[in-house]
Amino acid sequence: MEAEQSFSFFAGMLVSDNIEKVHHLSYKKVSNIFFYSFAIGLFFYLSKAIPVIHQYKGTLPYQYILLFIKLPLAICCILLPYYFTQLSHSGILHKVGKCSLELYLVHMAFLPYLSQGLKGMLWFTLLTALFTIIFYLLDTRVIPKLVPISDHSAS
């Protein structure tokens, strides 16, 4: 699962690094990317339910099917703020974006809680948020003070 999600995370980083270019894309171009990404993700999502394909669960070909579900649908999620301008100005979304690396690294450790119903979901959310904030503060405030700037930039 981490490998599949890494492509989605990378896509998000590319968009973030090139946000000015993204802002200059036409509505039609963004809509086309959104539509085709959604269609590809939906096609592969529905195809994995076909019994002959589902029997390959756990194999490398099945993992490629999962990849073509998660990456296109992640692209759709990345483009959603384009359609909902009030979402793109959200303070919470901005804060989550700032600590997205830490969030990505932390959330996998707490995924087992999700299978435990509502209580598990609450624990997942609480622990993920807590450790994401701790790692973000370490990365942005503590480590830069401990490591000289010349050493920090070399790594």
N, C-alpha and C positions, 0 to 999 in steps of 0.2 A: 504494500500500500504506500509506503514511503516513496518508492521509486516512481509510482504513478503520479503521486501528488507533486513530486519535485518538478515535473514539467509544468504543472499548473502554477506552482510558485515562481518558476523561471519566467513564465509568460507574464505574470503580474509584475515581476521586477523589470522586465523589458518595457512594459507599458509605463511603469513609474519613472524609469530613466528617460523615456522619450515622451513624457506627458505633453510637452508643447506641440510636438508633431501630431499627437492624438487629438488635441484640442482643435487642430486645424483641418482635421478630416471632415469631409462633407457628411451631412446627415445620411445621404444615400449610401455612402461607402460604409459607414458605421452600421447602418441597418443591414446591408448585405453581409458584412462579417458576422453580425449577430444572428441573422437568419440561417446562414450556412453552418455556422458553429452549432446552433441549436438543432438543425436538421441532422447533422452528422452525429451529435451526441445522442439524440433521440433514436436514430436508426440503430446504432450499436447497442443502446440500452434495450430496445425491444428485441434485437436479434439474440441477445444473450439468454432470453427466455425460451428460445426455440430448443426443444429437447435434444436434437442432434448436436447443437452447439453447447448447450448446458452440460452435456456429459464430458466436455473437455475442461470443466472447472478444475483449477489448480495446475493447469499446464501452461506452458509459455504462450501458445496461440491464444488461449483464453485471456491471458494477461494483456495481450495487445488489444483485445476487444475492450477490456476495462479501460485501457489507456485512451482509446478513442471515445470513451464516454466522458471521462473526467476532464480531460484537457479541453475539448470543445465547450463543455458546460461551464468550466471555469472561465473561459473566454467570455461566455455570455454574462457571467457574474461580474467580470471586470468591466464590461460595457454597460451594465445596468445604470450606474450613476449618470451616464450620458443622457439617458432618457428621463431620468428623474432628477432634475437639477437641484431640488431641495435635498436629495440624498447626497449629492456630491459636495454639498456645503455642510454636511453633518459633522458636528464636533466629535462624536463617537467614532464615526467612520474614519475621520482623520487620525484620531489617536490609535485606532486599531491598525491603520496603515503604517504609522510610525514604528510600531513594535511588531510588524508582521513576521519578521525573521524569528524573533523570539517566540511568537505565537506558533509559528510553524514547527519549531524545534520542540516545544513543550507539549503541544496537544496530543501527540502520539502516545505519550506515556500514560495518559489518563483515559484513552479510548475504551478500555475494558469497563469503565463505569457506565458507559452508555447503554450497555445491555441490562442494566439493573433498574429499568423503569424511571419514573419521575425523580425519585431520590437519587439515583445514579446520575441522571442528567444534571441535577443541581450540584452534586459533588464534582462532576466533570467541569462544569462551568466555573465553579468557585476555585478549584485547584488550578485549572488552566489559567484563569485570570490572575491568580495570586503569583504563580511561578513565572508567568509572562512578565508581570510588572517587576518582579525581583530581577529576572535576567536582563530586562530592558534597563533598569537602573544600574545594574552592574556594568553593562556594556557602554552606557552613555555617560555615567557619572563617576563610578568607582574606578574602573580599569584605566580610563584616560588620565586620572590623577596619579595612578600607581606607575604607569609606564610613560617614560619621557616621550615627547612628541616625535623625536627623530626615530626612536625604536618602534613606536606605534605605527608610523606611516610605512615602515619597511615591511611589516608583516602583512 
